[in-house]
């Protein structure tokens, strides 16, 4: 049920989708006695889309997420394992073309490969299945990630492939089972900076102790908080990413999948 709702209601409530839906509803109301209200909805839709696209509102929502955890500290010691969350490869197009097709979160894969070379004895656990709600789900992201890592010079023997997860909670559950972390081991968690708070909260919930290693930043720190995008695509993308993540944090907390609303670095 949770997965189904996230792929239906969750997608419908994303800012771009919701505001377009609002505008379409307004257009339909023009054909009814509620035409005046319909015009108001259309104007509100256009204005809000413009605000999301051409103002720093998306950056303001994204910044607290991306700045929640500091960059990975290599001084803490050599890791025993590195967990990489999926999202960097699109399984559908990859299956169609027979090779890895990267998404806008490809930084997860690239950064993980760099860490793998930096720590040649660490195991690399890639967690990513197919998050499609409808249609073909046979293509699995992790299968293509394995080929990418091998192509980048990382031996197959170091790879642990988790190919069944559909969301972040399943990433954590299945990764713990496959990685089988032992007491005293040090594991890094690699995912996009904006996705790190929710990810850390979930891994803590399932009892898999990991250290945050955020990558794939979308903002240039505070300077972006007062910068107005020249292209609406950038502003809308930032708004969508941030709202989706904030909705995820709230939903996962309400359903008991995390113990904190906004997980942060460990205090001890």
LUMMARMI-189359 format. One record per atom (N, C-alpha, C): x negated, y, z; atom name; residue in one letter. Coordinates in steps of 0.05 Angstrom, whole numbers, padded with zeros to 5 digits. Atoms other than C-alpha are relative to their C-alpha. Layout:
N
      c1      c2      c3  name  resn
       X       Y       Z    CA     A
...
REM end
This chain:
268
      c1      c2      c3  name  resn
  -00017  -00024   00000     N     X
   00000   00000   00000    CA     X
  -00017   00025   00000     C     X
   00018  -00024  -00002     N     X
  -00056   00049   00019    CA     X
  -00013   00005  -00027     C     X
   00013  -00004   00026     N     X
  -00092   00037  -00047    CA     X
   00020   00010  -00021     C     X
  -00020  -00009   00019     N     X
  -00028   00045  -00087    CA     X
   00008   00029   00004     C     X
  -00007  -00027  -00005     N     X
  -00010   00110  -00053    CA     X
  -00023   00019  -00008     C     X
   00023  -00017   00007     N     X
  -00080   00138  -00063    CA     X
  -00002   00004  -00030     C     X
   00002  -00002   00029     N     X
  -00075   00124  -00138    CA     X
   00025   00011  -00013     C     X
  -00025  -00012   00011     N     X
  -00005   00153  -00146    CA     X
   00005   00027   00013     C     X
  -00005  -00025  -00014     N     X
   00014   00205  -00094    CA     X
  -00025   00017   00003     C     X
   00025  -00015  -00003     N     X
  -00058   00224  -00082    CA     X
  -00008   00014  -00025     C     X
   00007  -00012   00026     N     X
  -00070   00237  -00156    CA     X
   00019   00022  -00007     C     X
  -00020  -00020   00006     N     X
  -00005   00275  -00163    CA     X
  -00004   00026   00015     C     X
   00004  -00023  -00017     N     X
  -00025   00322  -00107    CA     X
  -00026   00015  -00004     C     X
   00025  -00015   00006     N     X
  -00093   00341  -00135    CA     X
   00008   00027  -00013     C     X
  -00008  -00027   00008     N     X
  -00092   00416  -00149    CA     X
   00007   00004  -00029     C     X
  -00006  -00004   00028     N     X
  -00096   00414  -00225    CA     X
   00025  -00014  -00007     C     X
  -00024   00015   00007     N     X
  -00044   00360  -00231    CA     X
   00025   00012   00012     C     X
  -00023  -00011  -00014     N     X
   00002   00391  -00179    CA     X
   00009   00026  -00013     C     X
  -00007  -00026   00011     N     X
   00000   00460  -00210    CA     X
   00011  -00002  -00028     C     X
  -00012   00005   00026     N     X
   00013   00434  -00280    CA     X
   00028  -00012   00003     C     X
  -00027   00011  -00006     N     X
   00071   00393  -00252    CA     X
   00019   00022   00008     C     X
  -00016  -00022  -00009     N     X
   00096   00456  -00219    CA     X
   00009   00017  -00024     C     X
  -00006  -00016   00024     N     X
   00093   00494  -00286    CA     X
   00020  -00014  -00017     C     X
  -00019   00015   00017     N     X
   00129   00438  -00323    CA     X
   00028   00000   00013     C     X
  -00025  -00001  -00014     N     X
   00183   00437  -00270    CA     X
   00014   00027  -00005     C     X
  -00011  -00026   00006     N     X
   00192   00511  -00280    CA     X
   00010   00002  -00028     C     X
  -00009   00000   00028     N     X
   00197   00502  -00355    CA     X
   00026  -00015  -00004     C     X
  -00025   00015   00002     N     X
   00251   00450  -00347    CA     X
   00024   00015   00013     C     X
  -00022  -00015  -00014     N     X
   00290   00495  -00299    CA     X
   00010   00023  -00018     C     X
  -00009  -00022   00018     N     X
   00293   00548  -00355    CA     X
   00025  -00009  -00015     C     X
  -00023   00010   00015     N     X
   00346   00503  -00387    CA     X
   00024  -00004   00018     C     X
  -00022   00004  -00020     N     X
   00389   00504  -00324    CA     X
   00008   00027   00012     C     X
  -00008  -00025  -00013     N     X
   00426   00555  -00283    CA     X
  -00022   00011   00019     C     X
   00022  -00009  -00017     N     X
   00362   00559  -00241    CA     X
  -00024   00012  -00015     C     X
   00021  -00010   00017     N     X
   00323   00593  -00297    CA     X
  -00017   00021   00014     C     X
   00016  -00021  -00014     N     X
   00302   00651  -00253    CA     X
  -00021  -00013   00018     C     X
   00018   00014  -00017     N     X
   00271   00604  -00203    CA     X
  -00022  -00014  -00016     C     X
   00019   00013   00018     N     X
   00238   00566  -00260    CA     X
  -00021   00019  -00009     C     X
   00020  -00019   00009     N     X
   00204   00629  -00285    CA     X
  -00020   00007   00022     C     X
   00017  -00005  -00023     N     X
   00177   00642  -00215    CA     X
  -00020  -00023   00003     C     X
   00018   00022  -00002     N     X
   00149   00572  -00213    CA     X
  -00022   00000  -00021     C     X
   00019  -00001   00021     N     X
   00115   00581  -00280    CA     X
  -00021   00022   00005     C     X
   00018  -00022  -00006     N     X
   00084   00647  -00259    CA     X
  -00019  -00009   00023     C     X
   00016   00009  -00022     N     X
   00061   00617  -00193    CA     X
  -00021  -00021  -00009     C     X
   00019   00021   00010     N     X
   00030   00557  -00229    CA     X
  -00023   00013  -00015     C     X
   00022  -00013   00015     N     X
  -00009   00602  -00277    CA     X
  -00019   00016   00018     C     X
   00017  -00016  -00018     N     X
  -00033   00648  -00222    CA     X
  -00018  -00017   00017     C     X
   00016   00018  -00017     N     X
  -00056   00591  -00177    CA     X
  -00021  -00014  -00015     C     X
   00020   00013   00017     N     X
  -00091   00556  -00234    CA     X
  -00023   00020  -00005     C     X
   00021  -00020   00004     N     X
  -00128   00621  -00248    CA     X
  -00017   00005   00024     C     X
   00015  -00004  -00025     N     X
  -00147   00630  -00175    CA     X
  -00019  -00024   00004     C     X
   00017   00024  -00004     N     X
  -00173   00558  -00171    CA     X
  -00023   00000  -00021     C     X
   00020   00002   00021     N     X
  -00211   00565  -00237    CA     X
  -00020   00023   00000     C     X
   00017  -00023   00004     N     X
  -00240   00635  -00234    CA     X
  -00010   00014   00026     C     X
   00010  -00011  -00025     N     X
  -00253   00648  -00160    CA     X
  -00016  -00021   00015     C     X
   00017   00019  -00015     N     X
  -00300   00616  -00109    CA     X
   00016  -00019   00019     C     X
  -00016   00015  -00019     N     X
  -00242   00581  -00073    CA     X
  -00009  -00030   00000     C     X
   00010   00028   00000     N     X
  -00267   00512  -00096    CA     X
  -00026  -00003   00014     C     X
   00026   00001  -00013     N     X
  -00337   00527  -00072    CA     X
   00003   00003   00030     C     X
  -00005  -00004  -00028     N     X
  -00310   00551  -00005    CA     X
   00010  -00026   00013     C     X
  -00010   00025  -00010     N     X
  -00274   00485   00003    CA     X
  -00021  -00023   00000     C     X
   00020   00021   00004     N     X
  -00332   00443  -00021    CA     X
  -00024   00003   00018     C     X
   00025  -00005  -00015     N     X
  -00388   00476   00019    CA     X
  -00001  -00014   00027     C     X
   00001   00014  -00026     N     X
  -00369   00449   00089    CA     X
  -00005  -00030  -00003     C     X
   00005   00029   00005     N     X
  -00369   00378   00059    CA     X
  -00029  -00005  -00007     C     X
   00027   00005   00010     N     X
  -00435   00384   00024    CA     X
  -00022   00007   00020     C     X
   00020  -00009  -00019     N     X
  -00471   00418   00082    CA     X
   00003  -00015   00027     C     X
  -00005   00013  -00026     N     X
  -00445   00371   00136    CA     X
  -00024  -00017   00009     C     X
   00024   00017  -00006     N     X
  -00507   00325   00132    CA     X
  -00024   00012  -00013     C     X
   00025  -00010   00012     N     X
  -00579   00348   00121    CA     X
  -00011  -00021  -00020     C     X
   00013   00019   00018     N     X
  -00622   00317   00066    CA     X
  -00013  -00023   00015     C     X
   00012   00024  -00012     N     X
  -00651   00248   00080    CA     X
  -00028   00007   00011     C     X
   00025  -00005  -00013     N     X
  -00710   00251   00128    CA     X
  -00018  -00025  -00002     C     X
   00017   00024   00004     N     X
  -00765   00203   00104    CA     X
  -00018  -00005   00024     C     X
   00017   00003  -00022     N     X
  -00803   00214   00169    CA     X
   00011  -00020   00021     C     X
  -00012   00019  -00019     N     X
  -00755   00168   00206    CA     X
  -00011  -00028  -00003     C     X
   00011   00027   00004     N     X
  -00791   00108   00178    CA     X
   00010  -00013  -00025     C     X
  -00007   00015   00025     N     X
  -00786   00057   00122    CA     X
   00026  -00015   00004     C     X
  -00026   00013  -00002     N     X
  -00715   00032   00110    CA     X
  -00002  -00030  -00007     C     X
  -00002   00028   00007     N     X
  -00698  -00042   00108    CA     X
   00019  -00004  -00024     C     X
  -00019   00002   00022     N     X
  -00641  -00030   00060    CA     X
   00011   00027  -00008     C     X
  -00012  -00024   00010     N     X
  -00607   00023   00018    CA     X
   00027  -00008  -00012     C     X
  -00026   00005   00010     N     X
  -00532   00022   00006    CA     X
   00007   00023  -00019     C     X
  -00007  -00020   00020     N     X
  -00510   00059  -00057    CA     X
   00030  -00003  -00007     C     X
  -00029   00001   00006     N     X
  -00436   00075  -00065    CA     X
   00005   00005  -00029     C     X
  -00007  -00003   00028     N     X
  -00405   00067  -00134    CA     X
   00013   00027  -00006     C     X
  -00011  -00025   00009     N     X
  -00377   00124  -00174    CA     X
  -00017   00014  -00021     C     X
   00018  -00011   00020     N     X
  -00437   00139  -00217    CA     X
   00002  -00011  -00028     C     X
  -00004   00013   00026     N     X
  -00417   00093  -00273    CA     X
   00029  -00005  -00005     C     X
  -00028   00004   00007     N     X
  -00350   00089  -00309    CA     X
   00002  -00028  -00013     C     X
   00000   00028   00010     N     X
  -00335   00014  -00318    CA     X
   00016  -00004  -00026     C     X
  -00016   00003   00024     N     X
  -00282   00022  -00372    CA     X
  -00016   00006  -00026     C     X
   00017  -00006   00023     N     X
  -00325   00058  -00424    CA     X
  -00025  -00017  -00002     C     X
   00024   00017   00000     N     X
  -00385   00017  -00403    CA     X
   00007  -00027  -00012     C     X
  -00008   00026   00011     N     X
  -00347  -00047  -00419    CA     X
   00006   00003  -00030     C     X
  -00006  -00004   00029     N     X
  -00324  -00018  -00486    CA     X
  -00025   00003  -00017     C     X
   00024  -00005   00016     N     X
  -00394   00002  -00508    CA     X
  -00023  -00020   00007     C     X
   00020   00020  -00006     N     X
  -00433  -00054  -00475    CA     X
  -00024   00010   00014     C     X
   00022  -00011  -00015     N     X
  -00478  -00009  -00435    CA     X
   00011   00020   00020     C     X
  -00010  -00018  -00021     N     X
  -00474   00036  -00374    CA     X
   00006   00027  -00011     C     X
  -00009  -00027   00006     N     X
  -00435   00100  -00385    CA     X
   00002   00015   00026     C     X
   00001  -00014  -00026     N     X
  -00450   00149  -00330    CA     X
   00021   00022   00003     C     X
  -00019  -00020  -00006     N     X
  -00401   00195  -00296    CA     X
  -00014   00025   00011     C     X
   00012  -00025  -00011     N     X
  -00412   00264  -00265    CA     X
  -00015  -00005   00026     C     X
   00014   00007  -00025     N     X
  -00437   00228  -00202    CA     X
  -00024  -00019  -00005     C     X
   00023   00017   00007     N     X
  -00495   00194  -00238    CA     X
  -00024   00005   00019     C     X
   00022  -00005  -00018     N     X
  -00541   00227  -00187    CA     X
  -00003  -00021   00022     C     X
   00002   00021  -00020     N     X
  -00524   00171  -00139    CA     X
  -00019  -00023  -00010     C     X
   00016   00022   00011     N     X
  -00556   00119  -00185    CA     X
  -00029   00009  -00003     C     X
   00027  -00010   00004     N     X
  -00616   00162  -00203    CA     X
  -00015   00003   00026     C     X
   00013  -00004  -00026     N     X
  -00632   00181  -00131    CA     X
  -00006  -00027   00013     C     X
   00005   00026  -00012     N     X
  -00624   00109  -00108    CA     X
  -00023  -00014  -00013     C     X
   00023   00012   00014     N     X
  -00672   00085  -00161    CA     X
  -00027   00012   00009     C     X
   00024  -00014  -00009     N     X
  -00723   00137  -00139    CA     X
  -00007  -00010   00028     C     X
   00005   00010  -00026     N     X
  -00715   00114  -00067    CA     X
  -00010  -00029   00000     C     X
   00009   00028   00003     N     X
  -00723   00042  -00089    CA     X
  -00029  -00002  -00006     C     X
   00029   00000   00007     N     X
  -00791   00058  -00119    CA     X
  -00017   00011   00023     C     X
   00015  -00012  -00022     N     X
  -00811   00099  -00059    CA     X
  -00003  -00020   00023     C     X
   00001   00021  -00021     N     X
  -00795   00041  -00012    CA     X
   00003  -00027  -00013     C     X
  -00001   00024   00016     N     X
  -00813  -00021  -00051    CA     X
   00009  -00026   00014     C     X
  -00008   00024  -00015     N     X
  -00794  -00070   00004    CA     X
   00029   00001   00009     C     X
  -00028  -00003  -00008     N     X
  -00724  -00043   00016    CA     X
   00019  -00014  -00019     C     X
  -00021   00013   00017     N     X
  -00664  -00083  -00008    CA     X
   00019   00022  -00010     C     X
  -00018  -00019   00012     N     X
  -00616  -00045  -00054    CA     X
   00027  -00012  -00003     C     X
  -00027   00011   00002     N     X
  -00542  -00058  -00044    CA     X
   00017   00020  -00014     C     X
  -00017  -00017   00015     N     X
  -00498  -00028  -00097    CA     X
   00029  -00009   00003     C     X
  -00028   00007  -00005     N     X
  -00424  -00026  -00080    CA     X
   00019   00015  -00019     C     X
  -00019  -00013   00018     N     X
  -00374  -00013  -00135    CA     X
   00014  -00020  -00019     C     X
  -00015   00018   00017     N     X
  -00319  -00052  -00169    CA     X
   00015   00015  -00022     C     X
  -00016  -00014   00020     N     X
  -00262  -00024  -00210    CA     X
   00024   00012   00015     C     X
  -00021  -00014  -00015     N     X
  -00215   00028  -00180    CA     X
   00025   00005  -00016     C     X
  -00024  -00004   00015     N     X
  -00163   00026  -00235    CA     X
   00024  -00012   00014     C     X
  -00025   00010  -00012     N     X
  -00092   00019  -00209    CA     X
   00017  -00016  -00020     C     X
  -00013   00015   00021     N     X
  -00063  -00004  -00275    CA     X
  -00020  -00005  -00022     C     X
   00018   00006   00023     N     X
  -00094  -00034  -00337    CA     X
  -00020  -00021   00007     C     X
   00021   00020  -00003     N     X
  -00154  -00078  -00345    CA     X
  -00019   00007   00023     C     X
   00019  -00005  -00023     N     X
  -00196  -00085  -00281    CA     X
  -00023  -00020  -00001     C     X
   00020   00021   00002     N     X
  -00243  -00139  -00306    CA     X
  -00029   00012   00000     C     X
   00026  -00012   00001     N     X
  -00301  -00091  -00318    CA     X
  -00007   00010   00028     C     X
   00009  -00007  -00027     N     X
  -00341  -00080  -00254    CA     X
  -00024   00018  -00001     C     X
   00022  -00020   00001     N     X
  -00385  -00020  -00243    CA     X
  -00027  -00011   00009     C     X
   00024   00010  -00011     N     X
  -00436  -00058  -00202    CA     X
  -00016  -00017  -00020     C     X
   00013   00016   00020     N     X
  -00451  -00105  -00260    CA     X
  -00018   00017  -00018     C     X
   00015  -00018   00018     N     X
  -00474  -00047  -00303    CA     X
  -00022   00015   00016     C     X
   00021  -00013  -00017     N     X
  -00511  -00014  -00244    CA     X
  -00024  -00019   00003     C     X
   00022   00019  -00003     N     X
  -00552  -00078  -00236    CA     X
  -00018   00001  -00024     C     X
   00016  -00001   00024     N     X
  -00574  -00074  -00308    CA     X
  -00016   00026  -00001     C     X
   00014  -00025  -00001     N     X
  -00592  -00001  -00299    CA     X
  -00025  -00001   00018     C     X
   00022   00002  -00019     N     X
  -00635  -00015  -00238    CA     X
  -00022  -00018  -00010     C     X
   00021   00018   00012     N     X
  -00670  -00073  -00272    CA     X
  -00015   00015  -00022     C     X
   00013  -00015   00021     N     X
  -00683  -00028  -00332    CA     X
  -00018   00022   00010     C     X
   00017  -00020  -00012     N     X
  -00714   00023  -00286    CA     X
  -00023  -00012   00017     C     X
   00023   00013  -00013     N     X
  -00763  -00028  -00260    CA     X
   00004  -00011   00028     C     X
  -00006   00010  -00027     N     X
  -00729  -00053  -00197    CA     X
   00007  -00030  -00003     C     X
  -00004   00029   00003     N     X
  -00734  -00130  -00192    CA     X
   00028  -00009   00008     C     X
  -00026   00010  -00005     N     X
  -00669  -00168  -00193    CA     X
   00002  -00012   00028     C     X
   00001   00012  -00026     N     X
  -00690  -00203  -00129    CA     X
   00006   00020   00023     C     X
  -00005  -00020  -00021     N     X
  -00684  -00138  -00090    CA     X
   00029   00010   00001     C     X
  -00027  -00011   00003     N     X
  -00613  -00124  -00113    CA     X
   00021  -00017   00014     C     X
  -00024   00013  -00011     N     X
  -00550  -00142  -00074    CA     X
   00024   00014  -00014     C     X
  -00021  -00012   00016     N     X
  -00489  -00131  -00119    CA     X
   00027  -00006   00012     C     X
  -00027   00002  -00010     N     X
  -00420  -00118  -00089    CA     X
   00019   00011  -00021     C     X
  -00015  -00007   00024     N     X
  -00370  -00117  -00146    CA     X
   00031  -00001   00004     C     X
  -00029   00004  -00004     N     X
  -00301  -00124  -00113    CA     X
   00014   00024   00013     C     X
  -00012  -00023  -00014     N     X
  -00290  -00058  -00076    CA     X
   00014   00019  -00019     C     X
  -00016  -00019   00016     N     X
  -00238  -00008  -00101    CA     X
   00001   00028   00012     C     X
   00001  -00026  -00013     N     X
  -00246   00048  -00051    CA     X
  -00022   00000   00021     C     X
   00023  -00003  -00018     N     X
  -00294   00073   00002    CA     X
   00002  -00018   00024     C     X
  -00002   00019  -00022     N     X
  -00265   00031   00058    CA     X
  -00009  -00028  -00007     C     X
   00009   00027   00009     N     X
  -00275  -00032   00018    CA     X
  -00030   00000  -00006     C     X
   00029  -00002   00003     N     X
  -00345  -00007   00000    CA     X
  -00014  -00007   00026     C     X
   00013   00004  -00026     N     X
  -00362  -00007   00074    CA     X
   00004  -00029   00010     C     X
  -00006   00028  -00010     N     X
  -00327  -00073   00092    CA     X
  -00017  -00021  -00015     C     X
   00013   00021   00016     N     X
  -00356  -00113   00034    CA     X
  -00031   00003   00002     C     X
   00029  -00004  -00002     N     X
  -00425  -00081   00040    CA     X
  -00011  -00011   00026     C     X
   00009   00011  -00026     N     X
  -00430  -00100   00113    CA     X
  -00002  -00031  -00002     C     X
   00000   00029   00002     N     X
  -00412  -00172   00096    CA     X
  -00023  -00010  -00017     C     X
   00021   00009   00018     N     X
  -00462  -00178   00039    CA     X
  -00028   00008   00011     C     X
   00026  -00009  -00010     N     X
  -00518  -00137   00070    CA     X
  -00008  -00013   00026     C     X
   00005   00014  -00026     N     X
  -00511  -00172   00138    CA     X
  -00022   00014   00015     C     X
   00021  -00014  -00014     N     X
  -00550  -00118   00174    CA     X
  -00005  -00011   00028     C     X
   00008   00011  -00026     N     X
  -00589  -00142   00235    CA     X
  -00006   00023   00019     C     X
   00006  -00021  -00020     N     X
  -00598  -00103   00300    CA     X
  -00029   00009  -00003     C     X
   00027  -00012   00003     N     X
  -00657  -00056   00294    CA     X
  -00007   00007  -00028     C     X
   00006  -00007   00028     N     X
  -00655  -00052   00218    CA     X
   00009   00029  -00006     C     X
  -00007  -00027   00008     N     X
  -00653   00016   00185    CA     X
   00011  -00001  -00029     C     X
  -00013  -00001   00026     N     X
  -00604   00025   00127    CA     X
   00007   00029  -00007     C     X
  -00008  -00027   00010     N     X
  -00595   00088   00085    CA     X
   00026  -00003  -00016     C     X
  -00025  -00001   00016     N     X
  -00528   00107   00054    CA     X
  -00003   00022  -00021     C     X
   00002  -00019   00022     N     X
  -00532   00141  -00014    CA     X
   00027   00004  -00013     C     X
  -00024  -00008   00015     N     X
  -00472   00178  -00041    CA     X
   00000   00030  -00004     C     X
  -00001  -00029   00005     N     X
  -00452   00247  -00065    CA     X
   00003   00015   00027     C     X
   00000  -00016  -00025     N     X
  -00461   00301  -00011    CA     X
   00029   00006   00009     C     X
  -00027  -00007  -00008     N     X
  -00387   00320  -00013    CA     X
   00015  -00024   00010     C     X
  -00013   00025  -00008     N     X
  -00368   00247  -00002    CA     X
  -00011  -00012   00025     C     X
   00015   00012  -00022     N     X
  -00416   00234   00055    CA     X
   00016   00001   00027     C     X
  -00014   00000  -00026     N     X
  -00372   00256   00116    CA     X
   00020  -00024   00002     C     X
  -00020   00022  -00001     N     X
  -00316   00207   00098    CA     X
  -00014  -00027   00000     C     X
   00014   00026   00003     N     X
  -00365   00152   00079    CA     X
  -00013  -00008   00027     C     X
   00012   00006  -00025     N     X
  -00404   00157   00144    CA     X
   00021  -00008   00021     C     X
  -00021   00007  -00019     N     X
  -00340   00156   00184    CA     X
   00010  -00028  -00003     C     X
  -00010   00027   00006     N     X
  -00317   00093   00150    CA     X
  -00021  -00021   00008     C     X
   00021   00019  -00007     N     X
  -00384   00057   00158    CA     X
  -00002  -00003   00030     C     X
   00000   00002  -00030     N     X
  -00383   00074   00232    CA     X
   00023  -00017   00009     C     X
  -00024   00015  -00008     N     X
  -00313   00046   00237    CA     X
  -00003  -00030  -00004     C     X
   00003   00029   00005     N     X
  -00332  -00021   00207    CA     X
  -00024  -00012   00014     C     X
   00022   00010  -00016     N     X
  -00394  -00025   00250    CA     X
  -00026  -00004  -00016     C     X
   00024   00001   00016     N     X
  -00447  -00016   00197    CA     X
  -00016   00026   00004     C     X
   00016  -00024  -00006     N     X
  -00500   00032   00223    CA     X
  -00017   00008  -00023     C     X
   00015  -00010   00023     N     X
  -00527   00073   00166    CA     X
  -00008   00029   00005     C     X
   00009  -00028  -00001     N     X
  -00565   00139   00159    CA     X
   00008   00014  -00026     C     X
  -00009  -00014   00024     N     X
  -00537   00191   00112    CA     X
  -00024   00009  -00017     C     X
   00020  -00009   00019     N     X
  -00578   00204   00050    CA     X
   00016   00013  -00023     C     X
  -00017  -00013   00020     N     X
  -00535   00255   00012    CA     X
  -00016   00007  -00025     C     X
   00012  -00007   00026     N     X
  -00549   00267  -00062    CA     X
   00022   00013  -00017     C     X
  -00021  -00009   00019     N     X
  -00513   00296  -00123    CA     X
   00015   00024   00010     C     X
  -00014  -00024  -00009     N     X
  -00499   00365  -00095    CA     X
   00012   00015  -00024     C     X
  -00012  -00016   00021     N     X
  -00453   00409  -00135    CA     X
  -00003   00030   00004     C     X
   00003  -00029  -00006     N     X
  -00468   00476  -00101    CA     X
  -00029   00007   00005     C     X
   00026  -00010  -00006     N     X
  -00530   00518  -00095    CA     X
   00000   00014   00027     C     X
  -00002  -00011  -00027     N     X
  -00520   00528  -00020    CA     X
   00019   00024   00001     C     X
  -00018  -00022  -00006     N     X
  -00488   00593   00005    CA     X
   00004   00020  -00024     C     X
  -00002  -00019   00022     N     X
  -00502   00633  -00058    CA     X
   00025  -00004  -00017     C     X
  -00023   00006   00017     N     X
  -00444   00598  -00093    CA     X
   00026   00009   00013     C     X
  -00025  -00006  -00014     N     X
  -00394   00620  -00040    CA     X
   00011   00028  -00009     C     X
  -00009  -00026   00009     N     X
  -00390   00690  -00070    CA     X
  -00002   00003  -00031     C     X
   00003   00000   00029     N     X
  -00400   00671  -00143    CA     X
   00026  -00007  -00014     C     X
  -00024   00006   00015     N     X
  -00342   00675  -00191    CA     X
  -00007  -00015  -00025     C     X
   00007   00016   00023     N     X
  -00345   00620  -00244    CA     X
   00006   00015  -00026     C     X
  -00005  -00012   00027     N     X
  -00351   00643  -00317    CA     X
   00019  -00018  -00016     C     X
  -00017   00019   00013     N     X
  -00314   00580  -00339    CA     X
   00019  -00012   00020     C     X
  -00019   00010  -00019     N     X
  -00250   00557  -00306    CA     X
  -00004  -00029   00006     C     X
   00005   00029  -00005     N     X
  -00271   00484  -00314    CA     X
  -00016  -00005   00025     C     X
   00017   00003  -00024     N     X
  -00324   00493  -00261    CA     X
   00015   00004   00026     C     X
  -00016  -00006  -00024     N     X
  -00278   00525  -00210    CA     X
   00021  -00021   00005     C     X
  -00020   00020  -00003     N     X
  -00223   00475  -00223    CA     X
  -00011  -00027   00009     C     X
   00013   00025  -00008     N     X
  -00271   00416  -00217    CA     X
  -00007   00001   00030     C     X
   00008  -00002  -00028     N     X
  -00298   00441  -00150    CA     X
   00025  -00001   00018     C     X
  -00024   00000  -00016     N     X
  -00227   00453  -00124    CA     X
   00011  -00028   00001     C     X
  -00011   00027   00001     N     X
  -00204   00384  -00146    CA     X
  -00017  -00019   00018     C     X
   00018   00017  -00016     N     X
  -00265   00350  -00115    CA     X
   00004   00004   00030     C     X
  -00002  -00006  -00029     N     X
  -00258   00386  -00049    CA     X
   00027  -00008   00011     C     X
  -00027   00006  -00011     N     X
  -00183   00379  -00041    CA     X
   00004  -00031   00001     C     X
  -00002   00029   00000     N     X
  -00187   00305  -00059    CA     X
  -00015  -00011   00025     C     X
   00016   00011  -00022     N     X
  -00241   00294  -00006    CA     X
   00013   00008   00027     C     X
  -00013  -00008  -00025     N     X
  -00204   00334   00048    CA     X
   00025  -00016   00004     C     X
  -00024   00017  -00003     N     X
  -00140   00295   00033    CA     X
  -00009  -00028   00009     C     X
   00010   00026  -00007     N     X
  -00181   00231   00038    CA     X
  -00008  -00001   00030     C     X
   00007  -00001  -00028     N     X
  -00209   00252   00106    CA     X
   00024  -00002   00018     C     X
  -00024  -00001  -00016     N     X
  -00140   00266   00132    CA     X
   00014  -00027  -00001     C     X
  -00014   00026   00004     N     X
  -00109   00202   00103    CA     X
  -00015  -00023   00015     C     X
   00015   00022  -00013     N     X
  -00165   00157   00129    CA     X
   00001   00003   00031     C     X
  -00002  -00004  -00029     N     X
  -00161   00188   00199    CA     X
   00028  -00008   00009     C     X
  -00027   00006  -00008     N     X
  -00085   00181   00202    CA     X
   00006  -00030  -00001     C     X
  -00004   00029   00003     N     X
  -00088   00108   00180    CA     X
  -00020  -00016   00016     C     X
   00018   00014  -00017     N     X
  -00143   00091   00229    CA     X
  -00025  -00012  -00013     C     X
   00024   00009   00014     N     X
  -00197   00079   00177    CA     X
  -00025   00014   00008     C     X
   00023  -00014  -00013     N     X
  -00242   00129   00212    CA     X
   00009   00009   00028     C     X
  -00007  -00009  -00027     N     X
  -00245   00152   00284    CA     X
  -00004   00030   00004     C     X
   00004  -00029  -00001     N     X
  -00262   00225   00268    CA     X
   00012   00012  -00025     C     X
  -00011  -00014   00023     N     X
  -00228   00275   00224    CA     X
  -00021   00010  -00019     C     X
   00022  -00011   00016     N     X
  -00293   00306   00201    CA     X
  -00027  -00010   00011     C     X
   00024   00012  -00011     N     X
  -00351   00259   00216    CA     X
  -00025   00017  -00007     C     X
   00025  -00014   00004     N     X
  -00419   00291   00224    CA     X
  -00024  -00016   00010     C     X
   00024   00015  -00010     N     X
  -00490   00272   00244    CA     X
   00003  -00009   00029     C     X
  -00001   00011  -00027     N     X
  -00498   00229   00306    CA     X
  -00013   00020   00019     C     X
   00009  -00019  -00021     N     X
  -00508   00270   00369    CA     X
  -00022  -00012   00018     C     X
   00020   00012  -00019     N     X
  -00552   00219   00406    CA     X
  -00027  -00004  -00014     C     X
REM end
